[in-house]
């Protein structure tokens, strides 16, 4: 019996996909059922671990600019 955690299962699901397929997976997951959120989180984690500090700073800036202000 194979014992995979959620992170490993998500990575296995996407690891052999081409760029077009990865884009489709991300687009299909966006703004859909909350069950897609863990998968997006794993994909974000993979990207985050492999981008430079400049790209991280850009992403944080985009996030900060687009979060709704607290009321």
N, CA, C and O atoms as a CHARMM CRD file, in Angstrom:
* protein
*
  284
    1    1 UNK  N      0.84300  -1.18800   0.00000 PROA 1      0.00000
    2    1 UNK  CA     0.00000   0.00000   0.00000 PROA 1      0.00000
    3    1 UNK  C      0.88500   1.24600   0.00000 PROA 1      0.00000
    4    1 UNK  O      1.79700   1.37300   0.81600 PROA 1      0.00000
    5    2 UNK  N      0.60400   2.15300  -0.91800 PROA 2      0.00000
    6    2 UNK  CA     1.37300   3.38400  -1.01900 PROA 2      0.00000
    7    2 UNK  C      0.76400   4.42500  -0.09800 PROA 2      0.00000
    8    2 UNK  O     -0.44400   4.65700  -0.11900 PROA 2      0.00000
    9    3 UNK  N      1.60700   5.04800   0.70700 PROA 3      0.00000
   10    3 UNK  CA     1.15200   6.06400   1.64000 PROA 3      0.00000
   11    3 UNK  C      1.69500   7.42100   1.18300 PROA 3      0.00000
   12    3 UNK  O      2.84500   7.75800   1.46500 PROA 3      0.00000
   13    4 UNK  N      0.86700   8.19700   0.47800 PROA 4      0.00000
   14    4 UNK  CA     1.28000   9.50600  -0.01400 PROA 4      0.00000
   15    4 UNK  C      0.60300  10.59200   0.79400 PROA 4      0.00000
   16    4 UNK  O     -0.55600  10.45800   1.18700 PROA 4      0.00000
   17    5 UNK  N      1.32600  11.65900   1.03600 PROA 5      0.00000
   18    5 UNK  CA     0.66200  12.78600   1.65700 PROA 5      0.00000
   19    5 UNK  C      0.06200  13.65300   0.55400 PROA 5      0.00000
   20    5 UNK  O      0.32100  13.43100  -0.62900 PROA 5      0.00000
   21    6 UNK  N     -0.72500  14.62300   0.94100 PROA 6      0.00000
   22    6 UNK  CA    -1.43000  15.46100  -0.02000 PROA 6      0.00000
   23    6 UNK  C     -0.45600  16.19200  -0.93700 PROA 6      0.00000
   24    6 UNK  O     -0.67600  16.26600  -2.14600 PROA 6      0.00000
   25    7 UNK  N      0.60600  16.72500  -0.37500 PROA 7      0.00000
   26    7 UNK  CA     1.60000  17.45000  -1.16600 PROA 7      0.00000
   27    7 UNK  C      2.17300  16.54400  -2.26600 PROA 7      0.00000
   28    7 UNK  O      2.24100  16.94300  -3.42800 PROA 7      0.00000
   29    8 UNK  N      2.57600  15.34400  -1.90000 PROA 8      0.00000
   30    8 UNK  CA     3.14100  14.41400  -2.88200 PROA 8      0.00000
   31    8 UNK  C      2.11300  14.03900  -3.95100 PROA 8      0.00000
   32    8 UNK  O      2.45100  13.93600  -5.13000 PROA 8      0.00000
   33    9 UNK  N      0.88400  13.83800  -3.54700 PROA 9      0.00000
   34    9 UNK  CA    -0.16800  13.47100  -4.50300 PROA 9      0.00000
   35    9 UNK  C     -0.39500  14.59100  -5.51800 PROA 9      0.00000
   36    9 UNK  O     -0.57300  14.32700  -6.70800 PROA 9      0.00000
   37   10 UNK  N     -0.39000  15.82100  -5.05600 PROA 10     0.00000
   38   10 UNK  CA    -0.59900  16.96000  -5.95400 PROA 10     0.00000
   39   10 UNK  C      0.57800  17.08500  -6.91500 PROA 10     0.00000
   40   10 UNK  O      0.38200  17.30000  -8.11100 PROA 10     0.00000
   41   11 UNK  N      1.78400  16.95200  -6.40600 PROA 11     0.00000
   42   11 UNK  CA     2.96600  17.05000  -7.26300 PROA 11     0.00000
   43   11 UNK  C      2.95800  15.93300  -8.30400 PROA 11     0.00000
   44   11 UNK  O      3.28200  16.17700  -9.46600 PROA 11     0.00000
   45   12 UNK  N      2.60200  14.73500  -7.91500 PROA 12     0.00000
   46   12 UNK  CA     2.53300  13.62600  -8.87800 PROA 12     0.00000
   47   12 UNK  C      1.49400  13.90000  -9.96200 PROA 12     0.00000
   48   12 UNK  O      1.67900  13.51100 -11.11500 PROA 12     0.00000
   49   13 UNK  N      0.41100  14.56400  -9.59600 PROA 13     0.00000
   50   13 UNK  CA    -0.66100  14.86100 -10.56500 PROA 13     0.00000
   51   13 UNK  C     -0.19100  15.81600 -11.65900 PROA 13     0.00000
   52   13 UNK  O     -0.67000  15.74300 -12.79000 PROA 13     0.00000
   53   14 UNK  N      0.73000  16.70100 -11.33700 PROA 14     0.00000
   54   14 UNK  CA     1.12500  17.72600 -12.29600 PROA 14     0.00000
   55   14 UNK  C      2.55500  17.58400 -12.83200 PROA 14     0.00000
   56   14 UNK  O      2.93100  18.32600 -13.73900 PROA 14     0.00000
   57   15 UNK  N      3.34300  16.67900 -12.31400 PROA 15     0.00000
   58   15 UNK  CA     4.77200  16.67400 -12.61600 PROA 15     0.00000
   59   15 UNK  C      5.12200  16.42900 -14.08100 PROA 15     0.00000
   60   15 UNK  O      6.16900  16.90400 -14.52100 PROA 15     0.00000
   61   16 UNK  N      4.33500  15.73700 -14.83800 PROA 16     0.00000
   62   16 UNK  CA     4.68000  15.46100 -16.23700 PROA 16     0.00000
   63   16 UNK  C      3.85600  16.29500 -17.21600 PROA 16     0.00000
   64   16 UNK  O      3.79800  15.98300 -18.40500 PROA 16     0.00000
   65   17 UNK  N      3.22500  17.34600 -16.72000 PROA 17     0.00000
   66   17 UNK  CA     2.39300  18.19600 -17.58200 PROA 17     0.00000
   67   17 UNK  C      3.25900  19.23300 -18.28600 PROA 17     0.00000
   68   17 UNK  O      4.28700  19.66700 -17.76600 PROA 17     0.00000
   69   18 UNK  N      2.81400  19.62400 -19.49200 PROA 18     0.00000
   70   18 UNK  CA     3.52100  20.70000 -20.18800 PROA 18     0.00000
   71   18 UNK  C      2.98200  22.04800 -19.70300 PROA 18     0.00000
   72   18 UNK  O      2.05700  22.09700 -18.89200 PROA 18     0.00000
   73   19 UNK  N      3.55700  23.12600 -20.19800 PROA 19     0.00000
   74   19 UNK  CA     3.19500  24.46700 -19.72700 PROA 19     0.00000
   75   19 UNK  C      1.71700  24.77900 -19.95700 PROA 19     0.00000
   76   19 UNK  O      1.05900  25.36900 -19.10000 PROA 19     0.00000
   77   20 UNK  N      1.20700  24.38200 -21.11100 PROA 20     0.00000
   78   20 UNK  CA    -0.20200  24.63900 -21.42500 PROA 20     0.00000
   79   20 UNK  C     -1.12700  23.90500 -20.45400 PROA 20     0.00000
   80   20 UNK  O     -2.12900  24.46300 -20.00700 PROA 20     0.00000
   81   21 UNK  N     -0.79800  22.67700 -20.13200 PROA 21     0.00000
   82   21 UNK  CA    -1.60100  21.90300 -19.19000 PROA 21     0.00000
   83   21 UNK  C     -1.52600  22.49600 -17.78300 PROA 21     0.00000
   84   21 UNK  O     -2.53200  22.55900 -17.07600 PROA 21     0.00000
   85   22 UNK  N     -0.33000  22.93000 -17.38100 PROA 22     0.00000
   86   22 UNK  CA    -0.19100  23.55000 -16.05900 PROA 22     0.00000
   87   22 UNK  C     -1.01900  24.83200 -15.97400 PROA 22     0.00000
   88   22 UNK  O     -1.67600  25.08700 -14.96500 PROA 22     0.00000
   89   23 UNK  N     -0.98300  25.62500 -17.02700 PROA 23     0.00000
   90   23 UNK  CA    -1.78600  26.84900 -17.05700 PROA 23     0.00000
   91   23 UNK  C     -3.26400  26.51900 -16.93900 PROA 23     0.00000
   92   23 UNK  O     -3.99100  27.19200 -16.20800 PROA 23     0.00000
   93   24 UNK  N     -3.71200  25.50600 -17.63800 PROA 24     0.00000
   94   24 UNK  CA    -5.12400  25.10100 -17.57500 PROA 24     0.00000
   95   24 UNK  C     -5.49500  24.62800 -16.16900 PROA 24     0.00000
   96   24 UNK  O     -6.57400  24.94800 -15.66900 PROA 24     0.00000
   97   25 UNK  N     -4.61000  23.87300 -15.53900 PROA 25     0.00000
   98   25 UNK  CA    -4.88800  23.39800 -14.18000 PROA 25     0.00000
   99   25 UNK  C     -5.04200  24.57700 -13.22900 PROA 25     0.00000
  100   25 UNK  O     -5.96600  24.61400 -12.41700 PROA 25     0.00000
  101   26 UNK  N     -4.13100  25.54100 -13.33500 PROA 26     0.00000
  102   26 UNK  CA    -4.19600  26.71400 -12.45800 PROA 26     0.00000
  103   26 UNK  C     -5.45100  27.52000 -12.74800 PROA 26     0.00000
  104   26 UNK  O     -6.17500  27.89100 -11.82400 PROA 26     0.00000
  105   27 UNK  N     -5.71900  27.79700 -14.02300 PROA 27     0.00000
  106   27 UNK  CA    -6.90900  28.57600 -14.37300 PROA 27     0.00000
  107   27 UNK  C     -8.19800  27.89700 -13.93200 PROA 27     0.00000
  108   27 UNK  O     -9.12100  28.56200 -13.46000 PROA 27     0.00000
  109   28 UNK  N     -8.26800  26.58700 -14.08200 PROA 28     0.00000
  110   28 UNK  CA    -9.46300  25.84900 -13.66800 PROA 28     0.00000
  111   28 UNK  C     -9.64300  25.85100 -12.15400 PROA 28     0.00000
  112   28 UNK  O    -10.76600  25.76300 -11.65700 PROA 28     0.00000
  113   29 UNK  N     -8.54900  25.95100 -11.43300 PROA 29     0.00000
  114   29 UNK  CA    -8.61000  25.92400  -9.97200 PROA 29     0.00000
  115   29 UNK  C     -8.94000  27.28900  -9.36500 PROA 29     0.00000
  116   29 UNK  O     -9.44900  27.37200  -8.24800 PROA 29     0.00000
  117   30 UNK  N     -8.64900  28.34000 -10.09900 PROA 30     0.00000
  118   30 UNK  CA    -8.85700  29.69400  -9.58100 PROA 30     0.00000
  119   30 UNK  C    -10.35100  29.98200  -9.42900 PROA 30     0.00000
  120   30 UNK  O    -11.15200  29.69500 -10.31800 PROA 30     0.00000
  121   31 UNK  N    -10.69200  30.54300  -8.30700 PROA 31     0.00000
  122   31 UNK  CA   -12.06500  30.97300  -8.01700 PROA 31     0.00000
  123   31 UNK  C    -13.07900  29.83900  -8.14000 PROA 31     0.00000
  124   31 UNK  O    -14.24900  30.07200  -8.44300 PROA 31     0.00000
  125   32 UNK  N    -12.62700  28.63100  -7.90800 PROA 32     0.00000
  126   32 UNK  CA   -13.55500  27.50300  -7.95500 PROA 32     0.00000
  127   32 UNK  C    -13.75000  26.97900  -6.53900 PROA 32     0.00000
  128   32 UNK  O    -13.50900  27.68300  -5.55900 PROA 32     0.00000
  129   33 UNK  N    -14.17400  25.77400  -6.45900 PROA 33     0.00000
  130   33 UNK  CA   -14.42300  25.11900  -5.18600 PROA 33     0.00000
  131   33 UNK  C    -13.20400  25.22400  -4.27200 PROA 33     0.00000
  132   33 UNK  O    -12.06900  25.12200  -4.73600 PROA 33     0.00000
  133   34 UNK  N    -13.43300  25.42300  -2.99100 PROA 34     0.00000
  134   34 UNK  CA   -12.33700  25.55600  -2.02900 PROA 34     0.00000
  135   34 UNK  C    -11.46700  24.31400  -1.94100 PROA 34     0.00000
  136   34 UNK  O    -10.36000  24.37200  -1.40600 PROA 34     0.00000
  137   35 UNK  N    -11.94600  23.20300  -2.45400 PROA 35     0.00000
  138   35 UNK  CA   -11.12500  21.99300  -2.44100 PROA 35     0.00000
  139   35 UNK  C     -9.87500  22.14500  -3.29400 PROA 35     0.00000
  140   35 UNK  O     -8.91600  21.39200  -3.12100 PROA 35     0.00000
  141   36 UNK  N     -9.86800  23.11400  -4.21900 PROA 36     0.00000
  142   36 UNK  CA    -8.69700  23.34700  -5.06900 PROA 36     0.00000
  143   36 UNK  C     -7.61000  24.13100  -4.34400 PROA 36     0.00000
  144   36 UNK  O     -6.46100  24.13600  -4.78700 PROA 36     0.00000
  145   37 UNK  N     -7.94500  24.78800  -3.25000 PROA 37     0.00000
  146   37 UNK  CA    -6.97600  25.64900  -2.56800 PROA 37     0.00000
  147   37 UNK  C     -5.71100  24.92700  -2.09900 PROA 37     0.00000
  148   37 UNK  O     -4.62000  25.47100  -2.27200 PROA 37     0.00000
  149   38 UNK  N     -5.80300  23.74300  -1.52000 PROA 38     0.00000
  150   38 UNK  CA    -4.55400  23.06600  -1.12800 PROA 38     0.00000
  151   38 UNK  C     -3.64700  22.79000  -2.32400 PROA 38     0.00000
  152   38 UNK  O     -2.42500  22.89500  -2.21200 PROA 38     0.00000
  153   39 UNK  N     -4.22800  22.44100  -3.45600 PROA 39     0.00000
  154   39 UNK  CA    -3.42400  22.19100  -4.65000 PROA 39     0.00000
  155   39 UNK  C     -2.72200  23.44400  -5.12200 PROA 39     0.00000
  156   39 UNK  O     -1.54400  23.40600  -5.48000 PROA 39     0.00000
  157   40 UNK  N     -3.44100  24.56000  -5.12500 PROA 40     0.00000
  158   40 UNK  CA    -2.82100  25.83300  -5.50200 PROA 40     0.00000
  159   40 UNK  C     -1.72300  26.20400  -4.52000 PROA 40     0.00000
  160   40 UNK  O     -0.69400  26.75700  -4.90800 PROA 40     0.00000
  161   41 UNK  N     -1.94300  25.90200  -3.25800 PROA 41     0.00000
  162   41 UNK  CA    -0.92700  26.17700  -2.24900 PROA 41     0.00000
  163   41 UNK  C      0.34700  25.38800  -2.48800 PROA 41     0.00000
  164   41 UNK  O      1.44700  25.91700  -2.32600 PROA 41     0.00000
  165   42 UNK  N      0.20900  24.14000  -2.86800 PROA 42     0.00000
  166   42 UNK  CA     1.37800  23.30600  -3.15600 PROA 42     0.00000
  167   42 UNK  C      2.10700  23.84700  -4.38000 PROA 42     0.00000
  168   42 UNK  O      3.33600  23.91700  -4.38500 PROA 42     0.00000
  169   43 UNK  N      1.36500  24.23100  -5.41800 PROA 43     0.00000
  170   43 UNK  CA     1.99100  24.78300  -6.61600 PROA 43     0.00000
  171   43 UNK  C      2.70300  26.09500  -6.29600 PROA 43     0.00000
  172   43 UNK  O      3.79900  26.35100  -6.79500 PROA 43     0.00000
  173   44 UNK  N      2.07500  26.92100  -5.46400 PROA 44     0.00000
  174   44 UNK  CA     2.71400  28.16700  -5.04900 PROA 44     0.00000
  175   44 UNK  C      3.99500  27.87500  -4.27900 PROA 44     0.00000
  176   44 UNK  O      5.01100  28.54100  -4.48000 PROA 44     0.00000
  177   45 UNK  N      3.94900  26.89500  -3.40900 PROA 45     0.00000
  178   45 UNK  CA     5.12700  26.51900  -2.63100 PROA 45     0.00000
  179   45 UNK  C      6.28600  26.09900  -3.53400 PROA 45     0.00000
  180   45 UNK  O      7.42900  26.49000  -3.29600 PROA 45     0.00000
  181   46 UNK  N      6.00200  25.31300  -4.56000 PROA 46     0.00000
  182   46 UNK  CA     7.04200  24.87800  -5.49700 PROA 46     0.00000
  183   46 UNK  C      7.65600  26.08700  -6.19500 PROA 46     0.00000
  184   46 UNK  O      8.87700  26.19300  -6.31000 PROA 46     0.00000
  185   47 UNK  N      6.80000  26.99700  -6.65900 PROA 47     0.00000
  186   47 UNK  CA     7.31500  28.20000  -7.32500 PROA 47     0.00000
  187   47 UNK  C      8.13400  29.05100  -6.35800 PROA 47     0.00000
  188   47 UNK  O      9.23400  29.49400  -6.69200 PROA 47     0.00000
  189   48 UNK  N      7.60300  29.27600  -5.17700 PROA 48     0.00000
  190   48 UNK  CA     8.25400  30.12800  -4.18200 PROA 48     0.00000
  191   48 UNK  C      9.65200  29.61900  -3.84400 PROA 48     0.00000
  192   48 UNK  O     10.58700  30.40100  -3.67400 PROA 48     0.00000
  193   49 UNK  N      9.78000  28.30100  -3.74900 PROA 49     0.00000
  194   49 UNK  CA    11.07000  27.70200  -3.40500 PROA 49     0.00000
  195   49 UNK  C     12.10800  27.82200  -4.52600 PROA 49     0.00000
  196   49 UNK  O     13.29200  27.56400  -4.30900 PROA 49     0.00000
  197   50 UNK  N     11.65900  28.21400  -5.73000 PROA 50     0.00000
  198   50 UNK  CA    12.58100  28.22000  -6.86400 PROA 50     0.00000
  199   50 UNK  C     12.65300  29.56300  -7.60000 PROA 50     0.00000
  200   50 UNK  O     13.10900  29.61600  -8.74200 PROA 50     0.00000
  201   51 UNK  N     12.21800  30.62200  -6.97000 PROA 51     0.00000
  202   51 UNK  CA    12.34200  31.94600  -7.57400 PROA 51     0.00000
  203   51 UNK  C     13.29300  32.79200  -6.74200 PROA 51     0.00000
  204   51 UNK  O     13.51300  32.52900  -5.56000 PROA 51     0.00000
  205   52 UNK  N     13.85400  33.81700  -7.38400 PROA 52     0.00000
  206   52 UNK  CA    14.80600  34.66300  -6.67200 PROA 52     0.00000
  207   52 UNK  C     14.07800  35.70400  -5.80800 PROA 52     0.00000
  208   52 UNK  O     12.86100  35.86800  -5.88900 PROA 52     0.00000
  209   53 UNK  N     14.85400  36.38800  -4.99400 PROA 53     0.00000
  210   53 UNK  CA    14.28200  37.34600  -4.04900 PROA 53     0.00000
  211   53 UNK  C     13.55200  38.48100  -4.75800 PROA 53     0.00000
  212   53 UNK  O     12.54700  38.97700  -4.24900 PROA 53     0.00000
  213   54 UNK  N     14.03400  38.89600  -5.91100 PROA 54     0.00000
  214   54 UNK  CA    13.37900  39.95800  -6.66600 PROA 54     0.00000
  215   54 UNK  C     11.95300  39.55600  -7.06300 PROA 54     0.00000
  216   54 UNK  O     11.02000  40.34700  -6.92900 PROA 54     0.00000
  217   55 UNK  N     11.79700  38.33500  -7.54400 PROA 55     0.00000
  218   55 UNK  CA    10.46400  37.84800  -7.92800 PROA 55     0.00000
  219   55 UNK  C      9.57900  37.70700  -6.69500 PROA 55     0.00000
  220   55 UNK  O      8.38800  38.01600  -6.75000 PROA 55     0.00000
  221   56 UNK  N     10.14600  37.24400  -5.58600 PROA 56     0.00000
  222   56 UNK  CA     9.37600  37.15400  -4.34100 PROA 56     0.00000
  223   56 UNK  C      8.88600  38.53300  -3.92200 PROA 56     0.00000
  224   56 UNK  O      7.73200  38.69300  -3.52300 PROA 56     0.00000
  225   57 UNK  N      9.76200  39.52700  -4.01500 PROA 57     0.00000
  226   57 UNK  CA     9.37600  40.89600  -3.65900 PROA 57     0.00000
  227   57 UNK  C      8.24400  41.39400  -4.55500 PROA 57     0.00000
  228   57 UNK  O      7.32000  42.05400  -4.08000 PROA 57     0.00000
  229   58 UNK  N      8.31200  41.07900  -5.84900 PROA 58     0.00000
  230   58 UNK  CA     7.25400  41.48000  -6.77800 PROA 58     0.00000
  231   58 UNK  C      5.92400  40.82400  -6.41400 PROA 58     0.00000
  232   58 UNK  O      4.88000  41.47600  -6.40900 PROA 58     0.00000
  233   59 UNK  N      5.97300  39.54800  -6.11400 PROA 59     0.00000
  234   59 UNK  CA     4.74700  38.84000  -5.76400 PROA 59     0.00000
  235   59 UNK  C      4.12700  39.39000  -4.48300 PROA 59     0.00000
  236   59 UNK  O      2.91000  39.54500  -4.39000 PROA 59     0.00000
  237   60 UNK  N      4.96800  39.68200  -3.50200 PROA 60     0.00000
  238   60 UNK  CA     4.47100  40.24900  -2.24800 PROA 60     0.00000
  239   60 UNK  C      3.85200  41.61500  -2.50100 PROA 60     0.00000
  240   60 UNK  O      2.82400  41.95100  -1.91400 PROA 60     0.00000
  241   61 UNK  N      4.47600  42.40600  -3.37600 PROA 61     0.00000
  242   61 UNK  CA     3.94000  43.72500  -3.71100 PROA 61     0.00000
  243   61 UNK  C      2.57000  43.60100  -4.38900 PROA 61     0.00000
  244   61 UNK  O      1.64600  44.33900  -4.04800 PROA 61     0.00000
  245   62 UNK  N      2.43400  42.68700  -5.33200 PROA 62     0.00000
  246   62 UNK  CA     1.14400  42.46500  -6.00000 PROA 62     0.00000
  247   62 UNK  C      0.10300  42.01700  -4.98100 PROA 62     0.00000
  248   62 UNK  O     -1.03000  42.49800  -4.99100 PROA 62     0.00000
  249   63 UNK  N      0.48800  41.09900  -4.10500 PROA 63     0.00000
  250   63 UNK  CA    -0.43200  40.62900  -3.07600 PROA 63     0.00000
  251   63 UNK  C     -0.88800  41.77600  -2.18500 PROA 63     0.00000
  252   63 UNK  O     -2.08300  41.94500  -1.94400 PROA 63     0.00000
  253   64 UNK  N      0.05500  42.55300  -1.70100 PROA 64     0.00000
  254   64 UNK  CA    -0.26600  43.67200  -0.80700 PROA 64     0.00000
  255   64 UNK  C     -1.19000  44.68400  -1.48000 PROA 64     0.00000
  256   64 UNK  O     -2.12400  45.19000  -0.85800 PROA 64     0.00000
  257   65 UNK  N     -0.92900  44.97200  -2.74300 PROA 65     0.00000
  258   65 UNK  CA    -1.73200  45.95300  -3.47400 PROA 65     0.00000
  259   65 UNK  C     -3.14900  45.46500  -3.76600 PROA 65     0.00000
  260   65 UNK  O     -4.04600  46.27300  -4.00700 PROA 65     0.00000
  261   66 UNK  N     -3.35100  44.16000  -3.74400 PROA 66     0.00000
  262   66 UNK  CA    -4.64800  43.61400  -4.15000 PROA 66     0.00000
  263   66 UNK  C     -5.45400  43.00200  -3.02400 PROA 66     0.00000
  264   66 UNK  O     -6.56500  42.52400  -3.25300 PROA 66     0.00000
  265   67 UNK  N     -4.91900  43.00500  -1.81300 PROA 67     0.00000
  266   67 UNK  CA    -5.71500  42.54500  -0.67500 PROA 67     0.00000
  267   67 UNK  C     -6.70000  43.65100  -0.30800 PROA 67     0.00000
  268   67 UNK  O     -6.33700  44.82700  -0.31400 PROA 67     0.00000
  269   68 UNK  N     -7.93000  43.29000   0.00800 PROA 68     0.00000
  270   68 UNK  CA    -8.87900  44.33100   0.40800 PROA 68     0.00000
  271   68 UNK  C     -8.44600  44.97500   1.71800 PROA 68     0.00000
  272   68 UNK  O     -7.89200  44.32300   2.60300 PROA 68     0.00000
  273   69 UNK  N     -8.71100  46.25800   1.81500 PROA 69     0.00000
  274   69 UNK  CA    -8.38800  46.98500   3.04400 PROA 69     0.00000
  275   69 UNK  C     -9.31700  46.51700   4.15300 PROA 69     0.00000
  276   69 UNK  O    -10.48200  46.20300   3.90900 PROA 69     0.00000
  277   70 UNK  N     -8.79900  46.47300   5.36200 PROA 70     0.00000
  278   70 UNK  CA    -9.64700  46.09600   6.48800 PROA 70     0.00000
  279   70 UNK  C    -10.62300  47.23300   6.79000 PROA 70     0.00000
  280   70 UNK  O    -10.33100  48.40800   6.56500 PROA 70     0.00000
  281   71 UNK  N    -11.76300  46.85300   7.29500 PROA 71     0.00000
  282   71 UNK  CA   -12.78700  47.86500   7.58800 PROA 71     0.00000
  283   71 UNK  C    -12.92600  48.10900   9.06500 PROA 71     0.00000
  284   71 UNK  O    -13.74300  48.93000   9.48100 PROA 71     0.00000
